[in-house]
Amino acid sequence: MRHFFLLLTFVLVGTNARAEAAAPSVAPIKKWISQQADVHTLAADFVQTRRLRVLRDPVARPGKFFFRAPGTFRWELGTPPETIALRRDDEMSLISVKAKKVTRTDLASLAEKSGMRDLPMMEFPMAASYEDFARRFEVRRVEIAGTRCDVEVMPRDARAQKYLKRLSFAFDTENGNLLLFEIVFRDGSEMRNEFSNVQVNRKLAPGTFDFDFAGYTITRGKN
């Protein structure tokens, strides 16, 4: 499930391979990052599509995402949920509902060893400012069509680059809502999340970020 952790990461970088090409405008990204500062809670539906080398056809499953500032979130994959990723403080609990197993991972240690210091939502917003964002990341491509902005990125950290071939996301330039997040890994697998029904700063149901671990086998993940 390492790919699931990586999915929860926004890392933006670019390339100098085509030095003669004009650098993409980062103005939409600057605006988007500033919009995230006003997000205190977030709830959204999503469809996750995975492509694996061992599977001939892609597999798509619905899910739900919940966030509460400054860094608590819950991903539910499947209806009813089959896998749940729950982050509180600096710990991620990856929950397999059917198997009744939980793997807990220290995110700070995982981020340091993998180079993924920003493990779509491990940190939200991704940066306190665009300056902070640009210090760690470099934009590769920005395309706008109507109110949709598509961005293609790659991490600066060489350790992170070992895992990723391409990372893309899209957002609405008017309201800042995330529309898509996609990772293409160097092993040929892909993971794409398309978001809908995004609700910002709505009151979340009590217990959204709680989970009863009674009857579950709990292990520590290897960082």
Secondary structure as the mmCIF struct_conf table of DSSP 4:
data_model
#
loop_
_struct_conf.conf_type_id
_struct_conf.id
_struct_conf.beg_label_comp_id
_struct_conf.beg_label_asym_id
_struct_conf.beg_label_seq_id
_struct_conf.end_label_comp_id
_struct_conf.end_label_asym_id
_struct_conf.end_label_seq_id
HELX_RH_AL_P HELX_RH_AL_P1 ARG A 2 LEU A 7
TURN_TY1_P TURN_TY1_P1 LEU A 8 LEU A 8
TURN_TY1_P TURN_TY1_P2 ALA A 17 GLU A 20
BEND BEND1 ALA A 21 ALA A 21
HELX_LH_PP_P HELX_LH_PP_P1 ALA A 22 SER A 25
HELX_RH_AL_P HELX_RH_AL_P2 ALA A 27 GLN A 36
TURN_TY1_P TURN_TY1_P3 ALA A 37 ASP A 38
BEND BEND2 HIS A 40 HIS A 40
STRN STRN1 THR A 41 ARG A 51
TURN_TY1_P TURN_TY1_P4 ARG A 53 VAL A 54
BEND BEND3 ARG A 56 ASP A 57
STRN STRN2 VAL A 59 ARG A 68
TURN_TY1_P TURN_TY1_P5 ALA A 69 GLY A 71
STRN STRN3 THR A 72 LEU A 77
TURN_TY1_P TURN_TY1_P6 GLY A 78 PRO A 81
BEND BEND4 GLU A 82 GLU A 82
STRN STRN4 THR A 83 ARG A 88
TURN_TY1_P TURN_TY1_P7 ASP A 89 ASP A 90
STRN STRN5 GLU A 91 SER A 96
TURN_TY1_P TURN_TY1_P8 VAL A 97 LYS A 100
STRN STRN6 LYS A 101 ASP A 106
HELX_RH_AL_P HELX_RH_AL_P3 LEU A 107 SER A 114
BEND BEND5 GLY A 115 GLY A 115
TURN_TY1_P TURN_TY1_P9 ARG A 117 ASP A 118
BEND BEND6 MET A 122 MET A 126
BEND BEND7 ALA A 128 SER A 129
HELX_RH_AL_P HELX_RH_AL_P4 TYR A 130 ARG A 136
STRN STRN7 PHE A 137 ALA A 145
TURN_TY1_P TURN_TY1_P10 GLY A 146 THR A 147
STRN STRN8 ARG A 148 PRO A 155
BEND BEND8 ARG A 156 ASP A 157
HELX_RH_AL_P HELX_RH_AL_P5 ALA A 158 GLN A 161
TURN_TY1_P TURN_TY1_P11 LYS A 162 TYR A 163
STRN STRN9 LEU A 164 ASP A 172
TURN_TY1_P TURN_TY1_P12 THR A 173 ASN A 175
STRN STRN10 LEU A 178 PHE A 185
TURN_TY1_P TURN_TY1_P13 ARG A 186 ASP A 187
BEND BEND9 GLY A 188 GLY A 188
STRN STRN11 GLU A 190 VAL A 200
BEND BEND10 ASN A 201 ASN A 201
HELX_LH_PP_P HELX_LH_PP_P2 ARG A 202 ALA A 205
TURN_TY1_P TURN_TY1_P14 PRO A 206 PHE A 209
TURN_TY1_P TURN_TY1_P15 ALA A 214 GLY A 215
STRN STRN12 THR A 217 ARG A 220
HELX_LH_PP_P HELX_LH_PP_P3 GLY A 221 LYS A 222
#
